[in-house]
Amino acid sequence: MQPINKSTDFIIRPATREDCPAILAFIKQLAEYEKLAHEVVATEEKLQASLFGEQPSAEVIIAEYQNSPVGFALFFTNYSTFLAKPGIYLEDLFVQSDMRGRGFGKKLLAHLAKIAVERDCGRLDWWVLDWNQPAKDFYQSLNAEPMDGWTVNRLSGESLTALADQC
């Protein structure tokens, strides 16, 4: 595979409402790769409302190569009480399978790091599935620190509703 060059063939730009079909396609491809396709209930309408509505919940950047979307990163602001600073949480990073190995993922992460620095964030966080060794190797090549000793917890669906009902 040919690495990308710094020509006008490649750009990273903020997503717009018109990108929702591509964003949804990337989400579905990512879910397929992660063996979680059965969990995707996102629709273009839900993405438009949550990403571009009155109170956006997250932001998306799009990687384009030769004027076609080839990947995306979806992120939102979190907060570190220890640092007393905001951070960025990367929810999803995805590059189309035929475009991997060309540097698009690294460029997307570098762009997020730049956003974090410009916004005076204390850190950039994300999760990676235990079995996804290619991703883990990639992240370690960027000097990302695995956060061993932490267990991710989640409430959703009926468990979330049941706890909320105790209020």
DRENPA-3360 file (N, C-alpha, C; in nm, 2 decimals, always signed):
BEGIN
1 = MQPINKST = +0.08/-0.12/+0.00/+0.00/+0.00/+0.00/+0.09/+0.12/+0.00 ~ +0.04/+0.22/-0.07/+0.11/+0.35/-0.08/+0.07/+0.44/+0.04 ~ +0.17/+0.49/+0.11/+0.13/+0.59/+0.22/+0.07/+0.71/+0.15 ~ -0.01/+0.78/+0.23/-0.06/+0.91/+0.18/+0.05/+1.01/+0.18 ~ +0.04/+1.11/+0.09/+0.13/+1.22/+0.10/+0.06/+1.34/+0.14 ~ +0.13/+1.45/+0.15/+0.07/+1.58/+0.20/+0.00/+1.66/+0.09 ~ -0.04/+1.59/-0.01/-0.10/+1.67/-0.12/-0.25/+1.70/-0.09 ~ -0.31/+1.76/-0.18/-0.45/+1.80/-0.16/-0.54/+1.68/-0.18;
9 = DFIIRPAT = -0.48/+1.56/-0.21/-0.56/+1.44/-0.22/-0.62/+1.39/-0.09 ~ -0.56/+1.44/+0.02/-0.60/+1.40/+0.16/-0.64/+1.52/+0.24 ~ -0.75/+1.52/+0.31/-0.79/+1.62/+0.40/-0.86/+1.56/+0.52 ~ -0.86/+1.63/+0.63/-0.94/+1.59/+0.75/-1.03/+1.72/+0.77 ~ -1.16/+1.70/+0.78/-1.25/+1.81/+0.80/-1.36/+1.78/+0.90 ~ -1.42/+1.88/+0.96/-1.53/+1.85/+1.04/-1.65/+1.80/+0.96 ~ -1.72/+1.70/+1.02/-1.84/+1.65/+0.95/-1.95/+1.75/+0.95 ~ -2.04/+1.73/+0.85/-2.16/+1.82/+0.84/-2.28/+1.72/+0.84;
17 = REDCPAIL = -2.39/+1.78/+0.85/-2.52/+1.70/+0.85/-2.53/+1.61/+0.72 ~ -2.47/+1.66/+0.61/-2.48/+1.58/+0.49/-2.39/+1.46/+0.49 ~ -2.30/+1.45/+0.59/-2.21/+1.33/+0.61/-2.28/+1.22/+0.68 ~ -2.40/+1.24/+0.73/-2.47/+1.13/+0.81/-2.48/+1.00/+0.74 ~ -2.51/+0.99/+0.61/-2.51/+0.86/+0.55/-2.37/+0.79/+0.56 ~ -2.26/+0.87/+0.53/-2.13/+0.81/+0.54/-2.09/+0.77/+0.68 ~ -2.13/+0.86/+0.78/-2.10/+0.82/+0.92/-2.17/+0.70/+0.96 ~ -2.30/+0.68/+0.92/-2.37/+0.56/+0.96/-2.31/+0.44/+0.89;
25 = AFIKQLAE = -2.26/+0.45/+0.76/-2.20/+0.34/+0.70/-2.07/+0.30/+0.77 ~ -1.99/+0.40/+0.81/-1.87/+0.37/+0.89/-1.90/+0.30/+1.02 ~ -2.00/+0.35/+1.09/-2.04/+0.29/+1.22/-2.08/+0.14/+1.19 ~ -2.15/+0.11/+1.09/-2.19/-0.03/+1.06/-2.07/-0.11/+1.02 ~ -1.98/-0.06/+0.95/-1.86/-0.13/+0.91/-1.77/-0.16/+1.03 ~ -1.76/-0.06/+1.12/-1.69/-0.08/+1.25/-1.75/-0.18/+1.33 ~ -1.88/-0.18/+1.35/-1.96/-0.28/+1.43/-1.94/-0.42/+1.37 ~ -1.94/-0.43/+1.24/-1.91/-0.56/+1.17/-1.77/-0.61/+1.21;
33 = YEKLAHEV = -1.67/-0.52/+1.20/-1.54/-0.56/+1.23/-1.52/-0.60/+1.38 ~ -1.59/-0.53/+1.47/-1.59/-0.56/+1.61/-1.68/-0.67/+1.65 ~ -1.75/-0.73/+1.55/-1.84/-0.84/+1.58/-1.96/-0.80/+1.67 ~ -2.00/-0.67/+1.65/-2.11/-0.61/+1.73/-2.22/-0.56/+1.64 ~ -2.23/-0.60/+1.52/-2.33/-0.55/+1.42/-2.47/-0.56/+1.48 ~ -2.50/-0.66/+1.56/-2.63/-0.68/+1.61/-2.67/-0.57/+1.71 ~ -2.57/-0.49/+1.76/-2.60/-0.38/+1.86/-2.63/-0.25/+1.79 ~ -2.61/-0.23/+1.66/-2.63/-0.10/+1.60/-2.78/-0.07/+1.58;
41 = VATEEKLQ = -2.82/+0.03/+1.64/-2.96/+0.08/+1.62/-2.96/+0.23/+1.57 ~ -2.84/+0.28/+1.54/-2.83/+0.41/+1.49/-2.89/+0.42/+1.35 ~ -2.95/+0.54/+1.33/-3.01/+0.57/+1.20/-2.96/+0.71/+1.16 ~ -2.97/+0.74/+1.03/-2.93/+0.88/+0.99/-3.00/+0.99/+1.06 ~ -3.13/+0.97/+1.09/-3.21/+1.06/+1.16/-3.16/+1.08/+1.30 ~ -3.12/+0.97/+1.37/-3.07/+0.98/+1.51/-2.94/+1.05/+1.51 ~ -2.85/+1.02/+1.41/-2.72/+1.09/+1.40/-2.74/+1.24/+1.38 ~ -2.83/+1.27/+1.29/-2.85/+1.42/+1.26/-2.90/+1.49/+1.39;
49 = ASLFGEQP = -2.99/+1.43/+1.46/-3.03/+1.49/+1.58/-2.93/+1.50/+1.69 ~ -2.85/+1.39/+1.71/-2.75/+1.39/+1.82/-2.62/+1.46/+1.79 ~ -2.59/+1.47/+1.66/-2.46/+1.53/+1.62/-2.47/+1.67/+1.57 ~ -2.59/+1.70/+1.51/-2.61/+1.83/+1.45/-2.73/+1.91/+1.50 ~ -2.80/+1.86/+1.60/-2.92/+1.92/+1.65/-2.89/+2.04/+1.74 ~ -2.98/+2.08/+1.82/-2.97/+2.20/+1.90/-2.86/+2.19/+2.01 ~ -2.84/+2.07/+2.07/-2.74/+2.04/+2.16/-2.66/+1.92/+2.12 ~ -2.56/+1.94/+2.03/-2.48/+1.82/+1.99/-2.42/+1.75/+2.10;
57 = SAEVIIAE = -2.42/+1.62/+2.09/-2.37/+1.53/+2.20/-2.22/+1.49/+2.17 ~ -2.18/+1.50/+2.04/-2.05/+1.46/+2.00/-2.01/+1.54/+1.88 ~ -1.88/+1.52/+1.84/-1.83/+1.58/+1.71/-1.77/+1.47/+1.63 ~ -1.76/+1.49/+1.50/-1.71/+1.40/+1.41/-1.61/+1.47/+1.31 ~ -1.50/+1.41/+1.29/-1.41/+1.45/+1.18/-1.40/+1.34/+1.08 ~ -1.39/+1.38/+0.95/-1.40/+1.29/+0.84/-1.26/+1.30/+0.77 ~ -1.20/+1.18/+0.74/-1.08/+1.17/+0.66/-1.13/+1.15/+0.51 ~ -1.08/+1.23/+0.42/-1.12/+1.22/+0.28/-0.99/+1.19/+0.20;
65 = YQNSPVGF = -1.00/+1.10/+0.11/-0.89/+1.08/+0.01/-0.95/+1.09/-0.13 ~ -0.89/+1.18/-0.20/-0.94/+1.20/-0.34/-1.09/+1.23/-0.34 ~ -1.13/+1.32/-0.25/-1.27/+1.37/-0.24/-1.37/+1.26/-0.19 ~ -1.33/+1.15/-0.14/-1.42/+1.05/-0.09/-1.39/+1.02/+0.06 ~ -1.49/+1.01/+0.14/-1.47/+0.97/+0.28/-1.41/+0.83/+0.29 ~ -1.30/+0.82/+0.37/-1.24/+0.69/+0.39/-1.23/+0.65/+0.54 ~ -1.27/+0.75/+0.63/-1.26/+0.71/+0.77/-1.32/+0.83/+0.85 ~ -1.34/+0.80/+0.98/-1.39/+0.90/+1.07/-1.34/+0.88/+1.21;
73 = ALFFTNYS = -1.36/+0.99/+1.29/-1.34/+0.98/+1.43/-1.46/+1.05/+1.50 ~ -1.52/+0.99/+1.59/-1.63/+1.05/+1.67/-1.58/+1.07/+1.81 ~ -1.60/+1.19/+1.86/-1.54/+1.22/+2.00/-1.63/+1.32/+2.07 ~ -1.61/+1.33/+2.20/-1.68/+1.42/+2.28/-1.59/+1.46/+2.40 ~ -1.63/+1.57/+2.47/-1.56/+1.62/+2.58/-1.59/+1.54/+2.70 ~ -1.49/+1.51/+2.78/-1.51/+1.45/+2.91/-1.43/+1.55/+3.01 ~ -1.42/+1.50/+3.13/-1.35/+1.59/+3.23/-1.27/+1.51/+3.33 ~ -1.15/+1.56/+3.36/-1.07/+1.50/+3.46/-1.07/+1.58/+3.59;
81 = TFLAKPGI = -1.12/+1.52/+3.69/-1.12/+1.59/+3.82/-0.98/+1.61/+3.88 ~ -0.90/+1.51/+3.85/-0.76/+1.51/+3.90/-0.68/+1.63/+3.83 ~ -0.70/+1.65/+3.70/-0.63/+1.75/+3.63/-0.71/+1.89/+3.64 ~ -0.84/+1.88/+3.67/-0.93/+2.00/+3.67/-0.92/+2.06/+3.53 ~ -0.93/+1.97/+3.43/-0.93/+2.01/+3.29/-1.02/+1.92/+3.21 ~ -1.07/+1.98/+3.10/-1.15/+1.89/+3.01/-1.05/+1.79/+2.94 ~ -1.11/+1.69/+2.88/-1.04/+1.60/+2.79/-1.12/+1.57/+2.67 ~ -1.07/+1.49/+2.59/-1.14/+1.44/+2.47/-1.15/+1.29/+2.49;
89 = YLEDLFVQ = -1.27/+1.23/+2.47/-1.29/+1.09/+2.47/-1.32/+1.05/+2.32 ~ -1.24/+0.96/+2.27/-1.26/+0.91/+2.13/-1.35/+0.79/+2.14 ~ -1.47/+0.80/+2.09/-1.57/+0.69/+2.10/-1.54/+0.59/+1.98 ~ -1.52/+0.64/+1.86/-1.49/+0.55/+1.75/-1.39/+0.61/+1.66 ~ -1.30/+0.53/+1.61/-1.20/+0.56/+1.51/-1.21/+0.45/+1.41 ~ -1.23/+0.49/+1.28/-1.25/+0.38/+1.18/-1.19/+0.43/+1.05 ~ -1.12/+0.34/+0.98/-1.07/+0.36/+0.84/-1.12/+0.24/+0.76 ~ -1.17/+0.27/+0.64/-1.21/+0.16/+0.56/-1.10/+0.05/+0.54;
97 = SDMRGRGF = -1.14/-0.07/+0.53/-1.04/-0.18/+0.53/-0.94/-0.17/+0.41 ~ -0.99/-0.12/+0.30/-0.90/-0.11/+0.18/-0.81/+0.01/+0.19 ~ -0.83/+0.09/+0.29/-0.75/+0.21/+0.30/-0.65/+0.21/+0.42 ~ -0.66/+0.10/+0.50/-0.57/+0.08/+0.62/-0.43/+0.07/+0.58 ~ -0.34/+0.11/+0.67/-0.20/+0.09/+0.64/-0.14/+0.21/+0.56 ~ -0.21/+0.31/+0.54/-0.17/+0.43/+0.46/-0.14/+0.55/+0.54 ~ -0.17/+0.54/+0.67/-0.15/+0.65/+0.76/-0.28/+0.74/+0.80 ~ -0.39/+0.69/+0.74/-0.52/+0.77/+0.77/-0.55/+0.77/+0.92;
105 = GKKLLAHL = -0.54/+0.65/+0.99/-0.57/+0.64/+1.13/-0.48/+0.73/+1.21 ~ -0.35/+0.73/+1.18/-0.26/+0.82/+1.25/-0.29/+0.96/+1.23 ~ -0.33/+1.00/+1.11/-0.36/+1.14/+1.08/-0.49/+1.18/+1.16 ~ -0.59/+1.09/+1.16/-0.71/+1.12/+1.24/-0.67/+1.14/+1.39 ~ -0.59/+1.06/+1.45/-0.55/+1.07/+1.59/-0.47/+1.19/+1.61 ~ -0.38/+1.22/+1.52/-0.30/+1.35/+1.53/-0.39/+1.47/+1.52 ~ -0.49/+1.47/+1.44/-0.58/+1.58/+1.43/-0.66/+1.59/+1.56 ~ -0.70/+1.48/+1.62/-0.77/+1.49/+1.75/-0.67/+1.54/+1.86;
113 = AKIAVERD = -0.55/+1.50/+1.86/-0.45/+1.55/+1.95/-0.43/+1.70/+1.94 ~ -0.43/+1.75/+1.82/-0.42/+1.89/+1.79/-0.54/+1.97/+1.85 ~ -0.66/+1.91/+1.83/-0.78/+1.97/+1.88/-0.77/+1.97/+2.04 ~ -0.73/+1.86/+2.10/-0.71/+1.86/+2.24/-0.62/+1.96/+2.29 ~ -0.51/+1.98/+2.23/-0.41/+2.08/+2.27/-0.47/+2.22/+2.25 ~ -0.53/+2.25/+2.14/-0.59/+2.38/+2.11/-0.70/+2.41/+2.22 ~ -0.77/+2.31/+2.26/-0.88/+2.33/+2.36/-0.83/+2.32/+2.51 ~ -0.70/+2.31/+2.52/-0.63/+2.30/+2.66/-0.69/+2.18/+2.73;
121 = CGRLDWWV = -0.70/+2.07/+2.66/-0.74/+1.95/+2.73/-0.62/+1.88/+2.80 ~ -0.65/+1.81/+2.90/-0.55/+1.74/+2.97/-0.51/+1.60/+2.92 ~ -0.60/+1.55/+2.84/-0.57/+1.41/+2.79/-0.67/+1.38/+2.67 ~ -0.64/+1.27/+2.61/-0.72/+1.21/+2.50/-0.73/+1.06/+2.54 ~ -0.85/+1.01/+2.56/-0.88/+0.88/+2.60/-0.96/+0.80/+2.50 ~ -0.94/+0.67/+2.50/-1.03/+0.58/+2.43/-1.01/+0.44/+2.48 ~ -1.10/+0.35/+2.44/-1.10/+0.21/+2.47/-1.06/+0.13/+2.35 ~ -1.01/+0.01/+2.37/-0.98/-0.08/+2.26/-1.02/-0.22/+2.31;
129 = LDWNQPAK = -1.08/-0.30/+2.22/-1.12/-0.43/+2.26/-0.99/-0.52/+2.29 ~ -1.00/-0.60/+2.39/-0.89/-0.69/+2.43/-0.83/-0.77/+2.31 ~ -0.92/-0.82/+2.23/-0.88/-0.91/+2.12/-0.82/-0.83/+2.00 ~ -0.83/-0.70/+1.99/-0.80/-0.63/+1.87/-0.65/-0.59/+1.88 ~ -0.56/-0.69/+1.86/-0.42/-0.67/+1.87/-0.36/-0.57/+1.76 ~ -0.41/-0.57/+1.64/-0.36/-0.47/+1.54/-0.38/-0.33/+1.59 ~ -0.50/-0.30/+1.65/-0.53/-0.17/+1.70/-0.44/-0.14/+1.83 ~ -0.43/-0.24/+1.91/-0.34/-0.22/+2.03/-0.20/-0.19/+1.99;
137 = DFYQSLNA = -0.15/-0.26/+1.89/-0.01/-0.24/+1.84/+0.00/-0.10/+1.78 ~ -0.10/-0.06/+1.71/-0.10/+0.07/+1.65/-0.09/+0.18/+1.75 ~ -0.18/+0.17/+1.85/-0.19/+0.27/+1.96/-0.05/+0.28/+2.04 ~ +0.00/+0.16/+2.06/+0.13/+0.16/+2.14/+0.24/+0.22/+2.05 ~ +0.23/+0.21/+1.92/+0.33/+0.27/+1.83/+0.33/+0.43/+1.84 ~ +0.22/+0.48/+1.89/+0.20/+0.62/+1.91/+0.23/+0.67/+2.05 ~ +0.28/+0.57/+2.13/+0.31/+0.59/+2.27/+0.19/+0.61/+2.36 ~ +0.08/+0.56/+2.32/-0.04/+0.56/+2.40/-0.02/+0.46/+2.52;
145 = EPMDGWTV = -0.07/+0.49/+2.63/-0.05/+0.41/+2.75/-0.17/+0.32/+2.78 ~ -0.16/+0.19/+2.77/-0.28/+0.11/+2.81/-0.30/+0.13/+2.96 ~ -0.43/+0.14/+3.00/-0.47/+0.17/+3.13/-0.50/+0.04/+3.21 ~ -0.40/-0.04/+3.22/-0.42/-0.17/+3.30/-0.46/-0.13/+3.44 ~ -0.54/-0.22/+3.50/-0.58/-0.20/+3.64/-0.72/-0.13/+3.65 ~ -0.78/-0.10/+3.53/-0.91/-0.03/+3.53/-1.01/-0.13/+3.47 ~ -1.13/-0.14/+3.52/-1.23/-0.22/+3.46/-1.34/-0.12/+3.41 ~ -1.38/-0.14/+3.29/-1.49/-0.06/+3.23/-1.62/-0.11/+3.29;
153 = NRLSGESL = -1.71/-0.02/+3.33/-1.84/-0.06/+3.38/-1.95/+0.01/+3.29 ~ -2.07/-0.05/+3.28/-2.17/+0.01/+3.20/-2.31/-0.03/+3.25 ~ -2.40/+0.06/+3.25/-2.54/+0.04/+3.28/-2.61/+0.08/+3.15 ~ -2.70/-0.01/+3.10/-2.77/+0.03/+2.98/-2.90/-0.05/+2.98 ~ -2.99/-0.02/+2.90/-3.12/-0.09/+2.88/-3.20/-0.10/+3.01 ~ -3.24/-0.22/+3.05/-3.32/-0.24/+3.17/-3.25/-0.21/+3.29 ~ -3.12/-0.24/+3.30/-3.04/-0.21/+3.42/-3.03/-0.06/+3.45 ~ -3.02/+0.01/+3.34/-3.01/+0.16/+3.36/-3.15/+0.21/+3.40;
161 = TALADQC = -3.25/+0.16/+3.34/-3.39/+0.20/+3.38/-3.42/+0.16/+3.52 ~ -3.38/+0.04/+3.56/-3.41/-0.01/+3.70/-3.34/+0.08/+3.80 ~ -3.22/+0.12/+3.78/-3.15/+0.20/+3.87/-3.21/+0.34/+3.88 ~ -3.25/+0.40/+3.76/-3.31/+0.53/+3.76/-3.44/+0.53/+3.83 ~ -3.51/+0.41/+3.83/-3.64/+0.40/+3.90/-3.63/+0.41/+4.05 ~ -3.51/+0.39/+4.10/-3.48/+0.39/+4.24/-3.46/+0.53/+4.30 ~ -3.47/+0.63/+4.21/-3.45/+0.77/+4.25/-3.57/+0.82/+4.31;
% end
